[in-house]
Amino acid sequence: MERLADIGVVHWRPGELRRTTRVSTRVFAVVLLACAGLSALLASWVPLQFSIVTVFLFAGPHNWFELRYFLMRLPVRLGRSRNFFLVAFAGITFLTLTYLSLPALIIPESGRVRIGPRRLLAGTRFCSSG
């Protein structure tokens, strides 16, 4: 990271910013409408495939940026927040392992579910105990 004292070393000239190439408002509007129209066309033509591609294109990088932001904000010493982070990381680990174990609940030969959905959801609000 740069030190605060080193930031003033670079001298900015107001004229340099105005010499940069700027895109006109019309070009921006045309590109925006073309992207919106292409998205609407693809969503109506192949909705499932387009939604899957959209998720892979945007969710992955978003999650990496979010992880980077979280790690930057994570304190070096946990101090009073130690229990909070222990519970949070234990929950993340538990949910990840549970999600990864879901394919093991299906018998590969027959495709039947080894543990029924009522038993799998036992103790949650999605399944009544009746």
C-alpha positions as CSV (number, residue, x, y, z in Angstrom):
1,M,0.0,0.0,0.0
2,E,1.1,3.5,-0.6
3,R,1.9,5.7,2.3
4,L,-0.2,8.9,2.6
5,A,3.0,11.0,2.3
6,D,3.8,9.5,-1.1
7,I,0.4,10.4,-2.6
8,G,1.3,14.0,-3.1
9,V,4.4,13.1,-5.2
10,V,2.3,12.8,-8.4
11,H,1.4,16.1,-9.8
12,W,-2.0,16.2,-11.5
13,R,-2.6,18.8,-14.3
14,P,-6.3,19.6,-14.8
15,G,-5.7,19.8,-18.6
16,E,-4.7,16.2,-18.9
17,L,-8.1,14.9,-17.8
18,R,-9.9,16.9,-20.5
19,R,-7.6,15.6,-23.3
20,T,-8.6,12.0,-22.8
21,T,-11.0,10.5,-25.3
22,R,-14.6,10.6,-24.1
23,V,-17.5,8.6,-25.5
24,S,-20.5,10.7,-26.5
25,T,-23.8,10.2,-24.9
26,R,-25.4,8.9,-28.1
27,V,-22.8,6.2,-28.5
28,F,-23.3,5.1,-24.9
29,A,-27.1,5.0,-25.3
30,V,-26.9,3.0,-28.5
31,V,-24.5,0.5,-26.9
32,L,-26.8,0.3,-23.9
33,L,-29.9,-0.3,-25.9
34,A,-28.1,-2.9,-28.1
35,C,-27.0,-4.9,-25.1
36,A,-30.5,-4.7,-23.6
37,G,-32.0,-5.8,-26.9
38,L,-29.5,-8.7,-27.3
39,S,-30.2,-9.8,-23.7
40,A,-34.0,-9.8,-24.3
41,L,-33.5,-11.7,-27.5
42,L,-31.3,-14.4,-25.9
43,A,-33.6,-14.6,-22.9
44,S,-36.6,-15.3,-25.0
45,W,-34.8,-17.6,-27.5
46,V,-32.9,-19.8,-25.0
47,P,-34.0,-18.8,-21.5
48,L,-32.5,-21.7,-19.5
49,Q,-29.1,-21.7,-21.3
50,F,-28.9,-17.9,-21.1
51,S,-29.7,-17.8,-17.4
52,I,-27.0,-20.4,-16.7
53,V,-24.4,-18.5,-18.8
54,T,-25.4,-15.3,-17.0
55,V,-24.9,-16.9,-13.6
56,F,-21.5,-18.2,-14.5
57,L,-20.4,-15.0,-16.1
58,F,-21.4,-12.7,-13.2
59,A,-21.8,-14.7,-10.0
60,G,-18.3,-16.2,-10.0
61,P,-16.4,-12.9,-10.3
62,H,-18.8,-11.2,-7.9
63,N,-18.1,-13.9,-5.3
64,W,-14.3,-13.5,-5.7
65,F,-14.6,-9.8,-5.3
66,E,-16.8,-10.3,-2.3
67,L,-14.2,-12.7,-0.8
68,R,-11.4,-10.3,-1.5
69,Y,-13.3,-7.4,0.2
70,F,-14.1,-9.7,3.2
71,L,-10.5,-10.7,3.6
72,M,-9.4,-7.1,3.4
73,R,-11.8,-6.1,6.2
74,L,-11.0,-9.1,8.4
75,P,-9.1,-7.9,11.4
76,V,-5.6,-9.2,12.0
77,R,-6.4,-10.0,15.6
78,L,-9.9,-11.3,16.3
79,G,-10.1,-10.0,19.9
80,R,-13.7,-9.8,21.1
81,S,-15.1,-11.0,17.8
82,R,-13.3,-14.4,18.1
83,N,-16.5,-16.3,18.9
84,F,-18.4,-14.7,16.1
85,F,-15.9,-15.6,13.5
86,L,-15.5,-19.2,14.9
87,V,-19.3,-19.7,14.6
88,A,-19.4,-18.1,11.2
89,F,-16.5,-20.2,9.8
90,A,-17.9,-23.4,11.4
91,G,-21.3,-22.6,9.7
92,I,-19.7,-22.0,6.3
93,T,-17.8,-25.3,6.7
94,F,-20.9,-27.2,7.8
95,L,-23.0,-25.9,4.9
96,T,-20.3,-26.6,2.3
97,L,-19.8,-30.1,3.5
98,T,-23.5,-30.7,3.6
99,Y,-23.9,-29.4,0.1
100,L,-21.0,-31.6,-1.2
101,S,-22.5,-34.7,0.5
102,L,-25.8,-34.4,-1.3
103,P,-24.8,-36.5,-4.3
104,A,-23.8,-39.3,-1.9
105,L,-27.5,-39.6,-0.8
106,I,-28.5,-40.9,-4.3
107,I,-27.9,-44.6,-5.1
108,P,-26.1,-44.5,-8.5
109,E,-27.4,-47.8,-9.9
110,S,-31.1,-47.1,-9.5
111,G,-31.2,-43.3,-9.1
112,R,-33.3,-43.7,-6.0
113,V,-32.8,-41.5,-3.0
114,R,-31.1,-43.4,-0.1
115,I,-32.6,-41.1,2.5
116,G,-36.1,-39.8,2.0
117,P,-36.8,-36.1,1.8
118,R,-38.7,-36.1,5.0
119,R,-35.8,-37.5,6.9
120,L,-33.3,-35.2,5.1
121,L,-35.4,-32.1,6.0
122,A,-36.2,-33.3,9.5
123,G,-35.9,-30.5,12.0
124,T,-36.4,-27.8,9.4
125,R,-39.4,-25.6,8.9
126,F,-39.9,-27.2,5.4
127,C,-41.1,-30.5,6.8
128,S,-43.8,-30.9,9.4
129,S,-43.3,-33.6,12.0
130,G,-46.7,-35.3,11.2
